[in-house]
Amino acid sequence: MLNKLFERYNVTKLFCSHIHAYYHGIWHKTPYIISGGAGAPLKDGGFFHYIKVTVENENISYQVIKITP
């Protein structure tokens, strides 16, 4: 059901969290990023990080910034 809404309203990126790691992919037709590396114990292969999102006019970009503990 959510996917139909994402498509109808032309959602271009989902930002999600909670798996204590970084992951990106496509859910049905909608690209997504899972960012969960900012506090709790990390999953295997996880790293501390945050996502920097830049919006300039019609352009949107993002960058994964790793944090050295």
mmCIF file of the N, C-alpha and C atoms, coordinates in Angstrom:
data_MODEL
# 
_entry.id   MODEL 
# 
loop_
_atom_site.group_PDB 
_atom_site.id 
_atom_site.type_symbol 
_atom_site.label_atom_id 
_atom_site.label_alt_id 
_atom_site.label_comp_id 
_atom_site.label_asym_id 
_atom_site.label_entity_id 
_atom_site.label_seq_id 
_atom_site.pdbx_PDB_ins_code 
_atom_site.Cartn_x 
_atom_site.Cartn_y 
_atom_site.Cartn_z 
_atom_site.occupancy 
_atom_site.B_iso_or_equiv 
_atom_site.pdbx_formal_charge 
_atom_site.auth_seq_id 
_atom_site.auth_comp_id 
_atom_site.auth_asym_id 
_atom_site.auth_atom_id 
_atom_site.pdbx_PDB_model_num 
ATOM 1   N N  . MET A 1 1  ? 0.813  -1.192 0.000  1.00 0.00 ? 1  MET A N  1 
ATOM 2   C CA . MET A 1 1  ? 0.000  0.000  0.000  1.00 0.00 ? 1  MET A CA 1 
ATOM 3   C C  . MET A 1 1  ? 0.861  1.263  0.000  1.00 0.00 ? 1  MET A C  1 
ATOM 4   N N  . LEU A 1 2  ? 1.884  1.298  0.855  1.00 0.00 ? 2  LEU A N  1 
ATOM 5   C CA . LEU A 1 2  ? 2.764  2.471  0.876  1.00 0.00 ? 2  LEU A CA 1 
ATOM 6   C C  . LEU A 1 2  ? 3.438  2.688  -0.467 1.00 0.00 ? 2  LEU A C  1 
ATOM 7   N N  . ASN A 1 3  ? 3.840  1.598  -1.106 1.00 0.00 ? 3  ASN A N  1 
ATOM 8   C CA . ASN A 1 3  ? 4.524  1.731  -2.398 1.00 0.00 ? 3  ASN A CA 1 
ATOM 9   C C  . ASN A 1 3  ? 3.668  2.454  -3.425 1.00 0.00 ? 3  ASN A C  1 
ATOM 10  N N  . LYS A 1 4  ? 2.370  2.207  -3.419 1.00 0.00 ? 4  LYS A N  1 
ATOM 11  C CA . LYS A 1 4  ? 1.481  2.883  -4.359 1.00 0.00 ? 4  LYS A CA 1 
ATOM 12  C C  . LYS A 1 4  ? 1.465  4.392  -4.099 1.00 0.00 ? 4  LYS A C  1 
ATOM 13  N N  . LEU A 1 5  ? 1.477  4.777  -2.830 1.00 0.00 ? 5  LEU A N  1 
ATOM 14  C CA . LEU A 1 5  ? 1.530  6.205  -2.489 1.00 0.00 ? 5  LEU A CA 1 
ATOM 15  C C  . LEU A 1 5  ? 2.864  6.819  -2.913 1.00 0.00 ? 5  LEU A C  1 
ATOM 16  N N  . PHE A 1 6  ? 3.954  6.114  -2.677 1.00 0.00 ? 6  PHE A N  1 
ATOM 17  C CA . PHE A 1 6  ? 5.275  6.619  -3.076 1.00 0.00 ? 6  PHE A CA 1 
ATOM 18  C C  . PHE A 1 6  ? 5.318  6.878  -4.578 1.00 0.00 ? 6  PHE A C  1 
ATOM 19  N N  . GLU A 1 7  ? 4.773  5.950  -5.345 1.00 0.00 ? 7  GLU A N  1 
ATOM 20  C CA . GLU A 1 7  ? 4.758  6.101  -6.798 1.00 0.00 ? 7  GLU A CA 1 
ATOM 21  C C  . GLU A 1 7  ? 3.821  7.230  -7.233 1.00 0.00 ? 7  GLU A C  1 
ATOM 22  N N  . ARG A 1 8  ? 2.648  7.307  -6.629 1.00 0.00 ? 8  ARG A N  1 
ATOM 23  C CA . ARG A 1 8  ? 1.679  8.335  -6.997 1.00 0.00 ? 8  ARG A CA 1 
ATOM 24  C C  . ARG A 1 8  ? 2.237  9.741  -6.767 1.00 0.00 ? 8  ARG A C  1 
ATOM 25  N N  . TYR A 1 9  ? 2.953  9.920  -5.655 1.00 0.00 ? 9  TYR A N  1 
ATOM 26  C CA . TYR A 1 9  ? 3.464  11.243 -5.307 1.00 0.00 ? 9  TYR A CA 1 
ATOM 27  C C  . TYR A 1 9  ? 4.932  11.430 -5.670 1.00 0.00 ? 9  TYR A C  1 
ATOM 28  N N  . ASN A 1 10 ? 5.442  10.526 -6.518 1.00 0.00 ? 10 ASN A N  1 
ATOM 29  C CA . ASN A 1 10 ? 6.796  10.642 -7.061 1.00 0.00 ? 10 ASN A CA 1 
ATOM 30  C C  . ASN A 1 10 ? 7.864  10.797 -5.974 1.00 0.00 ? 10 ASN A C  1 
ATOM 31  N N  . VAL A 1 11 ? 7.792  9.946  -4.955 1.00 0.00 ? 11 VAL A N  1 
ATOM 32  C CA . VAL A 1 11 ? 8.821  9.942  -3.906 1.00 0.00 ? 11 VAL A CA 1 
ATOM 33  C C  . VAL A 1 11 ? 10.114 9.453  -4.544 1.00 0.00 ? 11 VAL A C  1 
ATOM 34  N N  . THR A 1 12 ? 11.171 10.236 -4.420 1.00 0.00 ? 12 THR A N  1 
ATOM 35  C CA . THR A 1 12 ? 12.430 9.895  -5.082 1.00 0.00 ? 12 THR A CA 1 
ATOM 36  C C  . THR A 1 12 ? 13.461 9.254  -4.161 1.00 0.00 ? 12 THR A C  1 
ATOM 37  N N  . LYS A 1 13 ? 13.247 9.312  -2.850 1.00 0.00 ? 13 LYS A N  1 
ATOM 38  C CA . LYS A 1 13 ? 14.179 8.665  -1.918 1.00 0.00 ? 13 LYS A CA 1 
ATOM 39  C C  . LYS A 1 13 ? 13.508 8.534  -0.553 1.00 0.00 ? 13 LYS A C  1 
ATOM 40  N N  . LEU A 1 14 ? 13.623 7.363  0.055  1.00 0.00 ? 14 LEU A N  1 
ATOM 41  C CA . LEU A 1 14 ? 13.180 7.142  1.429  1.00 0.00 ? 14 LEU A CA 1 
ATOM 42  C C  . LEU A 1 14 ? 14.403 7.125  2.325  1.00 0.00 ? 14 LEU A C  1 
ATOM 43  N N  . PHE A 1 15 ? 14.323 7.793  3.468  1.00 0.00 ? 15 PHE A N  1 
ATOM 44  C CA . PHE A 1 15 ? 15.366 7.729  4.486  1.00 0.00 ? 15 PHE A CA 1 
ATOM 45  C C  . PHE A 1 15 ? 14.761 7.039  5.697  1.00 0.00 ? 15 PHE A C  1 
ATOM 46  N N  . CYS A 1 16 ? 15.354 5.907  6.073  1.00 0.00 ? 16 CYS A N  1 
ATOM 47  C CA . CYS A 1 16 ? 14.827 5.073  7.148  1.00 0.00 ? 16 CYS A CA 1 
ATOM 48  C C  . CYS A 1 16 ? 15.949 4.793  8.149  1.00 0.00 ? 16 CYS A C  1 
ATOM 49  N N  . SER A 1 17 ? 15.604 4.119  9.245  1.00 0.00 ? 17 SER A N  1 
ATOM 50  C CA . SER A 1 17 ? 16.627 3.780  10.236 1.00 0.00 ? 17 SER A CA 1 
ATOM 51  C C  . SER A 1 17 ? 16.239 2.514  10.981 1.00 0.00 ? 17 SER A C  1 
ATOM 52  N N  . HIS A 1 18 ? 17.052 2.155  11.932 1.00 0.00 ? 18 HIS A N  1 
ATOM 53  C CA . HIS A 1 18 ? 16.804 1.174  12.969 1.00 0.00 ? 18 HIS A CA 1 
ATOM 54  C C  . HIS A 1 18 ? 17.557 -0.153 12.838 1.00 0.00 ? 18 HIS A C  1 
ATOM 55  N N  . ILE A 1 19 ? 18.248 -0.443 11.773 1.00 0.00 ? 19 ILE A N  1 
ATOM 56  C CA . ILE A 1 19 ? 18.949 -1.729 11.736 1.00 0.00 ? 19 ILE A CA 1 
ATOM 57  C C  . ILE A 1 19 ? 20.387 -1.631 12.238 1.00 0.00 ? 19 ILE A C  1 
ATOM 58  N N  . HIS A 1 20 ? 20.810 -0.466 12.744 1.00 0.00 ? 20 HIS A N  1 
ATOM 59  C CA . HIS A 1 20 ? 22.144 -0.256 13.312 1.00 0.00 ? 20 HIS A CA 1 
ATOM 60  C C  . HIS A 1 20 ? 23.248 -0.555 12.301 1.00 0.00 ? 20 HIS A C  1 
ATOM 61  N N  . ALA A 1 21 ? 23.032 -0.096 11.080 1.00 0.00 ? 21 ALA A N  1 
ATOM 62  C CA . ALA A 1 21 ? 24.006 -0.246 10.001 1.00 0.00 ? 21 ALA A CA 1 
ATOM 63  C C  . ALA A 1 21 ? 23.609 0.704  8.876  1.00 0.00 ? 21 ALA A C  1 
ATOM 64  N N  . TYR A 1 22 ? 24.409 0.742  7.814  1.00 0.00 ? 22 TYR A N  1 
ATOM 65  C CA . TYR A 1 22 ? 24.082 1.517  6.623  1.00 0.00 ? 22 TYR A CA 1 
ATOM 66  C C  . TYR A 1 22 ? 23.716 0.542  5.516  1.00 0.00 ? 22 TYR A C  1 
ATOM 67  N N  . TYR A 1 23 ? 22.653 0.846  4.804  1.00 0.00 ? 23 TYR A N  1 
ATOM 68  C CA . TYR A 1 23 ? 22.249 0.005  3.687  1.00 0.00 ? 23 TYR A CA 1 
ATOM 69  C C  . TYR A 1 23 ? 21.466 0.869  2.711  1.00 0.00 ? 23 TYR A C  1 
ATOM 70  N N  . HIS A 1 24 ? 21.564 0.554  1.426  1.00 0.00 ? 24 HIS A N  1 
ATOM 71  C CA . HIS A 1 24 ? 20.761 1.270  0.432  1.00 0.00 ? 24 HIS A CA 1 
ATOM 72  C C  . HIS A 1 24 ? 20.280 0.277  -0.609 1.00 0.00 ? 24 HIS A C  1 
ATOM 73  N N  . GLY A 1 25 ? 19.161 0.616  -1.237 1.00 0.00 ? 25 GLY A N  1 
ATOM 74  C CA . GLY A 1 25 ? 18.592 -0.279 -2.239 1.00 0.00 ? 25 GLY A CA 1 
ATOM 75  C C  . GLY A 1 25 ? 17.348 0.335  -2.848 1.00 0.00 ? 25 GLY A C  1 
ATOM 76  N N  . ILE A 1 26 ? 16.537 -0.521 -3.453 1.00 0.00 ? 26 ILE A N  1 
ATOM 77  C CA . ILE A 1 26 ? 15.286 -0.086 -4.056 1.00 0.00 ? 26 ILE A CA 1 
ATOM 78  C C  . ILE A 1 26 ? 14.174 -0.985 -3.534 1.00 0.00 ? 26 ILE A C  1 
ATOM 79  N N  . TRP A 1 27 ? 13.127 -0.372 -2.995 1.00 0.00 ? 27 TRP A N  1 
ATOM 80  C CA . TRP A 1 27 ? 11.970 -1.100 -2.485 1.00 0.00 ? 27 TRP A CA 1 
ATOM 81  C C  . TRP A 1 27 ? 10.859 -0.915 -3.497 1.00 0.00 ? 27 TRP A C  1 
ATOM 82  N N  . HIS A 1 28 ? 10.512 -1.960 -4.197 1.00 0.00 ? 28 HIS A N  1 
ATOM 83  C CA . HIS A 1 28 ? 9.631  -1.927 -5.366 1.00 0.00 ? 28 HIS A CA 1 
ATOM 84  C C  . HIS A 1 28 ? 10.261 -0.966 -6.368 1.00 0.00 ? 28 HIS A C  1 
ATOM 85  N N  . LYS A 1 29 ? 9.773  0.262  -6.536 1.00 0.00 ? 29 LYS A N  1 
ATOM 86  C CA . LYS A 1 29 ? 10.377 1.212  -7.478 1.00 0.00 ? 29 LYS A CA 1 
ATOM 87  C C  . LYS A 1 29 ? 11.025 2.396  -6.779 1.00 0.00 ? 29 LYS A C  1 
ATOM 88  N N  . THR A 1 30 ? 11.023 2.426  -5.438 1.00 0.00 ? 30 THR A N  1 
ATOM 89  C CA . THR A 1 30 ? 11.481 3.592  -4.696 1.00 0.00 ? 30 THR A CA 1 
ATOM 90  C C  . THR A 1 30 ? 12.856 3.341  -4.068 1.00 0.00 ? 30 THR A C  1 
ATOM 91  N N  . PRO A 1 31 ? 13.859 4.164  -4.414 1.00 0.00 ? 31 PRO A N  1 
ATOM 92  C CA . PRO A 1 31 ? 15.172 4.041  -3.782 1.00 0.00 ? 31 PRO A CA 1 
ATOM 93  C C  . PRO A 1 31 ? 15.091 4.399  -2.298 1.00 0.00 ? 31 PRO A C  1 
ATOM 94  N N  . TYR A 1 32 ? 15.907 3.732  -1.476 1.00 0.00 ? 32 TYR A N  1 
ATOM 95  C CA . TYR A 1 32 ? 15.911 4.033  -0.048 1.00 0.00 ? 32 TYR A CA 1 
ATOM 96  C C  . TYR A 1 32 ? 17.304 3.928  0.535  1.00 0.00 ? 32 TYR A C  1 
ATOM 97  N N  . ILE A 1 33 ? 17.466 4.578  1.681  1.00 0.00 ? 33 ILE A N  1 
ATOM 98  C CA . ILE A 1 33 ? 18.686 4.493  2.481  1.00 0.00 ? 33 ILE A CA 1 
ATOM 99  C C  . ILE A 1 33 ? 18.257 4.162  3.901  1.00 0.00 ? 33 ILE A C  1 
ATOM 100 N N  . ILE A 1 34 ? 18.922 3.186  4.504  1.00 0.00 ? 34 ILE A N  1 
ATOM 101 C CA . ILE A 1 34 ? 18.745 2.911  5.926  1.00 0.00 ? 34 ILE A CA 1 
ATOM 102 C C  . ILE A 1 34 ? 20.014 3.388  6.614  1.00 0.00 ? 34 ILE A C  1 
ATOM 103 N N  . SER A 1 35 ? 19.849 4.281  7.570  1.00 0.00 ? 35 SER A N  1 
ATOM 104 C CA . SER A 1 35 ? 20.981 4.841  8.300  1.00 0.00 ? 35 SER A CA 1 
ATOM 105 C C  . SER A 1 35 ? 20.746 4.608  9.782  1.00 0.00 ? 35 SER A C  1 
ATOM 106 N N  . GLY A 1 36 ? 21.560 3.768  10.373 1.00 0.00 ? 36 GLY A N  1 
ATOM 107 C CA . GLY A 1 36 ? 21.390 3.479  11.801 1.00 0.00 ? 36 GLY A CA 1 
ATOM 108 C C  . GLY A 1 36 ? 22.717 3.337  12.506 1.00 0.00 ? 36 GLY A C  1 
ATOM 109 N N  . GLY A 1 37 ? 23.689 4.165  12.151 1.00 0.00 ? 37 GLY A N  1 
ATOM 110 C CA . GLY A 1 37 ? 25.029 4.032  12.720 1.00 0.00 ? 37 GLY A CA 1 
ATOM 111 C C  . GLY A 1 37 ? 25.427 5.202  13.591 1.00 0.00 ? 37 GLY A C  1 
ATOM 112 N N  . ALA A 1 38 ? 24.531 5.634  14.485 1.00 0.00 ? 38 ALA A N  1 
ATOM 113 C CA . ALA A 1 38 ? 24.849 6.840  15.247 1.00 0.00 ? 38 ALA A CA 1 
ATOM 114 C C  . ALA A 1 38 ? 24.731 6.675  16.749 1.00 0.00 ? 38 ALA A C  1 
ATOM 115 N N  . GLY A 1 39 ? 24.677 5.463  17.264 1.00 0.00 ? 39 GLY A N  1 
ATOM 116 C CA . GLY A 1 39 ? 24.570 5.398  18.715 1.00 0.00 ? 39 GLY A CA 1 
ATOM 117 C C  . GLY A 1 39 ? 24.602 4.003  19.296 1.00 0.00 ? 39 GLY A C  1 
ATOM 118 N N  . ALA A 1 40 ? 23.648 3.171  18.973 1.00 0.00 ? 40 ALA A N  1 
ATOM 119 C CA . ALA A 1 40 ? 23.545 1.834  19.564 1.00 0.00 ? 40 ALA A CA 1 
ATOM 120 C C  . ALA A 1 40 ? 24.644 0.923  19.012 1.00 0.00 ? 40 ALA A C  1 
ATOM 121 N N  . PRO A 1 41 ? 24.850 -0.231 19.641 1.00 0.00 ? 41 PRO A N  1 
ATOM 122 C CA . PRO A 1 41 ? 25.839 -1.169 19.094 1.00 0.00 ? 41 PRO A CA 1 
ATOM 123 C C  . PRO A 1 41 ? 25.527 -1.497 17.633 1.00 0.00 ? 41 PRO A C  1 
ATOM 124 N N  . LEU A 1 42 ? 26.576 -1.578 16.830 1.00 0.00 ? 42 LEU A N  1 
ATOM 125 C CA . LEU A 1 42 ? 26.419 -1.783 15.395 1.00 0.00 ? 42 LEU A CA 1 
ATOM 126 C C  . LEU A 1 42 ? 26.307 -3.255 15.035 1.00 0.00 ? 42 LEU A C  1 
ATOM 127 N N  . LYS A 1 43 ? 25.642 -3.543 13.934 1.00 0.00 ? 43 LYS A N  1 
ATOM 128 C CA . LYS A 1 43 ? 25.619 -4.902 13.384 1.00 0.00 ? 43 LYS A CA 1 
ATOM 129 C C  . LYS A 1 43 ? 26.981 -5.191 12.761 1.00 0.00 ? 43 LYS A C  1 
ATOM 130 N N  . ASP A 1 44 ? 27.279 -6.459 12.523 1.00 0.00 ? 44 ASP A N  1 
ATOM 131 C CA . ASP A 1 44 ? 28.538 -6.847 11.884 1.00 0.00 ? 44 ASP A CA 1 
ATOM 132 C C  . ASP A 1 44 ? 28.732 -6.081 10.584 1.00 0.00 ? 44 ASP A C  1 
ATOM 133 N N  . GLY A 1 45 ? 29.893 -5.481 10.412 1.00 0.00 ? 45 GLY A N  1 
ATOM 134 C CA . GLY A 1 45 ? 30.186 -4.721 9.205  1.00 0.00 ? 45 GLY A CA 1 
ATOM 135 C C  . GLY A 1 45 ? 29.657 -3.297 9.248  1.00 0.00 ? 45 GLY A C  1 
ATOM 136 N N  . GLY A 1 46 ? 28.918 -2.933 10.292 1.00 0.00 ? 46 GLY A N  1 
ATOM 137 C CA . GLY A 1 46 ? 28.390 -1.579 10.414 1.00 0.00 ? 46 GLY A CA 1 
ATOM 138 C C  . GLY A 1 46 ? 29.477 -0.587 10.787 1.00 0.00 ? 46 GLY A C  1 
ATOM 139 N N  . PHE A 1 47 ? 29.205 0.674  10.596 1.00 0.00 ? 47 PHE A N  1 
ATOM 140 C CA . PHE A 1 47 ? 30.153 1.731  10.951 1.00 0.00 ? 47 PHE A CA 1 
ATOM 141 C C  . PHE A 1 47 ? 29.369 2.959  11.383 1.00 0.00 ? 47 PHE A C  1 
ATOM 142 N N  . PHE A 1 48 ? 29.959 3.743  12.276 1.00 0.00 ? 48 PHE A N  1 
ATOM 143 C CA . PHE A 1 48 ? 29.302 4.961  12.727 1.00 0.00 ? 48 PHE A CA 1 
ATOM 144 C C  . PHE A 1 48 ? 29.292 5.966  11.583 1.00 0.00 ? 48 PHE A C  1 
ATOM 145 N N  . HIS A 1 49 ? 28.150 6.638  11.404 1.00 0.00 ? 49 HIS A N  1 
ATOM 146 C CA . HIS A 1 49 ? 28.009 7.535  10.265 1.00 0.00 ? 49 HIS A CA 1 
ATOM 147 C C  . HIS A 1 49 ? 26.786 8.431  10.415 1.00 0.00 ? 49 HIS A C  1 
ATOM 148 N N  . TYR A 1 50 ? 26.700 9.393  9.517  1.00 0.00 ? 50 TYR A N  1 
ATOM 149 C CA . TYR A 1 50 ? 25.468 10.146 9.311  1.00 0.00 ? 50 TYR A CA 1 
ATOM 150 C C  . TYR A 1 50 ? 25.352 10.430 7.824  1.00 0.00 ? 50 TYR A C  1 
ATOM 151 N N  . ILE A 1 51 ? 24.174 10.852 7.400  1.00 0.00 ? 51 ILE A N  1 
ATOM 152 C CA . ILE A 1 51 ? 23.918 11.138 5.993  1.00 0.00 ? 51 ILE A CA 1 
ATOM 153 C C  . ILE A 1 51 ? 23.772 12.646 5.820  1.00 0.00 ? 51 ILE A C  1 
ATOM 154 N N  . LYS A 1 52 ? 24.587 13.238 4.966  1.00 0.00 ? 52 LYS A N  1 
ATOM 155 C CA . LYS A 1 52 ? 24.489 14.668 4.651  1.00 0.00 ? 52 LYS A CA 1 
ATOM 156 C C  . LYS A 1 52 ? 23.684 14.793 3.358  1.00 0.00 ? 52 LYS A C  1 
ATOM 157 N N  . VAL A 1 53 ? 22.537 15.469 3.446  1.00 0.00 ? 53 VAL A N  1 
ATOM 158 C CA . VAL A 1 53 ? 21.666 15.666 2.290  1.00 0.00 ? 53 VAL A CA 1 
ATOM 159 C C  . VAL A 1 53 ? 21.750 17.132 1.882  1.00 0.00 ? 53 VAL A C  1 
ATOM 160 N N  . THR A 1 54 ? 22.006 17.388 0.606  1.00 0.00 ? 54 THR A N  1 
ATOM 161 C CA . THR A 1 54 ? 22.106 18.749 0.081  1.00 0.00 ? 54 THR A CA 1 
ATOM 162 C C  . THR A 1 54 ? 21.009 18.955 -0.955 1.00 0.00 ? 54 THR A C  1 
ATOM 163 N N  . VAL A 1 55 ? 20.255 20.042 -0.785 1.00 0.00 ? 55 VAL A N  1 
ATOM 164 C CA . VAL A 1 55 ? 19.180 20.387 -1.720 1.00 0.00 ? 55 VAL A CA 1 
ATOM 165 C C  . VAL A 1 55 ? 19.521 21.750 -2.313 1.00 0.00 ? 55 VAL A C  1 
ATOM 166 N N  . GLU A 1 56 ? 19.699 21.783 -3.633 1.00 0.00 ? 56 GLU A N  1 
ATOM 167 C CA . GLU A 1 56 ? 19.997 23.022 -4.345 1.00 0.00 ? 56 GLU A CA 1 
ATOM 168 C C  . GLU A 1 56 ? 19.087 23.101 -5.556 1.00 0.00 ? 56 GLU A C  1 
ATOM 169 N N  . ASN A 1 57 ? 18.092 23.990 -5.480 1.00 0.00 ? 57 ASN A N  1 
ATOM 170 C CA . ASN A 1 57 ? 17.108 24.137 -6.550 1.00 0.00 ? 57 ASN A CA 1 
ATOM 171 C C  . ASN A 1 57 ? 16.455 22.784 -6.837 1.00 0.00 ? 57 ASN A C  1 
ATOM 172 N N  . GLU A 1 58 ? 16.637 22.253 -8.030 1.00 0.00 ? 58 GLU A N  1 
ATOM 173 C CA . GLU A 1 58 ? 16.033 20.969 -8.403 1.00 0.00 ? 58 GLU A CA 1 
ATOM 174 C C  . GLU A 1 58 ? 16.943 19.778 -8.109 1.00 0.00 ? 58 GLU A C  1 
ATOM 175 N N  . ASN A 1 59 ? 18.144 20.032 -7.622 1.00 0.00 ? 59 ASN A N  1 
ATOM 176 C CA . ASN A 1 59 ? 19.121 18.960 -7.409 1.00 0.00 ? 59 ASN A CA 1 
ATOM 177 C C  . ASN A 1 59 ? 19.184 18.546 -5.946 1.00 0.00 ? 59 ASN A C  1 
ATOM 178 N N  . ILE A 1 60 ? 19.167 17.249 -5.719 1.00 0.00 ? 60 ILE A N  1 
ATOM 179 C CA . ILE A 1 60 ? 19.296 16.691 -4.380 1.00 0.00 ? 60 ILE A CA 1 
ATOM 180 C C  . ILE A 1 60 ? 20.417 15.660 -4.421 1.00 0.00 ? 60 ILE A C  1 
ATOM 181 N N  . SER A 1 61 ? 21.347 15.781 -3.491 1.00 0.00 ? 61 SER A N  1 
ATOM 182 C CA . SER A 1 61 ? 22.424 14.799 -3.415 1.00 0.00 ? 61 SER A CA 1 
ATOM 183 C C  . SER A 1 61 ? 22.602 14.386 -1.959 1.00 0.00 ? 61 SER A C  1 
ATOM 184 N N  . TYR A 1 62 ? 23.256 13.249 -1.759 1.00 0.00 ? 62 TYR A N  1 
ATOM 185 C CA . TYR A 1 62 ? 23.524 12.813 -0.400 1.00 0.00 ? 62 TYR A CA 1 
ATOM 186 C C  . TYR A 1 62 ? 24.919 12.217 -0.330 1.00 0.00 ? 62 TYR A C  1 
ATOM 187 N N  . GLN A 1 63 ? 25.478 12.259 0.880  1.00 0.00 ? 63 GLN A N  1 
ATOM 188 C CA . GLN A 1 63 ? 26.816 11.735 1.101  1.00 0.00 ? 63 GLN A CA 1 
ATOM 189 C C  . GLN A 1 63 ? 26.821 11.015 2.450  1.00 0.00 ? 63 GLN A C  1 
ATOM 190 N N  . VAL A 1 64 ? 27.403 9.838  2.486  1.00 0.00 ? 64 VAL A N  1 
ATOM 191 C CA . VAL A 1 64 ? 27.567 9.092  3.737  1.00 0.00 ? 64 VAL A CA 1 
ATOM 192 C C  . VAL A 1 64 ? 28.854 9.577  4.378  1.00 0.00 ? 64 VAL A C  1 
ATOM 193 N N  . ILE A 1 65 ? 28.756 10.112 5.595  1.00 0.00 ? 65 ILE A N  1 
ATOM 194 C CA . ILE A 1 65 ? 29.919 10.619 6.318  1.00 0.00 ? 65 ILE A CA 1 
ATOM 195 C C  . ILE A 1 65 ? 30.245 9.635  7.438  1.00 0.00 ? 65 ILE A C  1 
ATOM 196 N N  . LYS A 1 66 ? 31.403 8.986  7.339  1.00 0.00 ? 66 LYS A N  1 
ATOM 197 C CA . LYS A 1 66 ? 31.830 8.052  8.378  1.00 0.00 ? 66 LYS A CA 1 
ATOM 198 C C  . LYS A 1 66 ? 32.377 8.848  9.560  1.00 0.00 ? 66 LYS A C  1 
ATOM 199 N N  . ILE A 1 67 ? 32.082 8.353  10.758 1.00 0.00 ? 67 ILE A N  1 
ATOM 200 C CA . ILE A 1 67 ? 32.551 8.979  11.990 1.00 0.00 ? 67 ILE A CA 1 
ATOM 201 C C  . ILE A 1 67 ? 33.560 8.048  12.631 1.00 0.00 ? 67 ILE A C  1 
ATOM 202 N N  . THR A 1 68 ? 34.716 8.569  12.981 1.00 0.00 ? 68 THR A N  1 
ATOM 203 C CA . THR A 1 68 ? 35.722 7.778  13.689 1.00 0.00 ? 68 THR A CA 1 
ATOM 204 C C  . THR A 1 68 ? 35.442 7.886  15.178 1.00 0.00 ? 68 THR A C  1 
ATOM 205 N N  . PRO A 1 69 ? 35.134 6.750  15.822 1.00 0.00 ? 69 PRO A N  1 
ATOM 206 C CA . PRO A 1 69 ? 34.809 6.808  17.268 1.00 0.00 ? 69 PRO A CA 1 
ATOM 207 C C  . PRO A 1 69 ? 36.010 7.209  18.119 1.00 0.00 ? 69 PRO A C  1 
# 
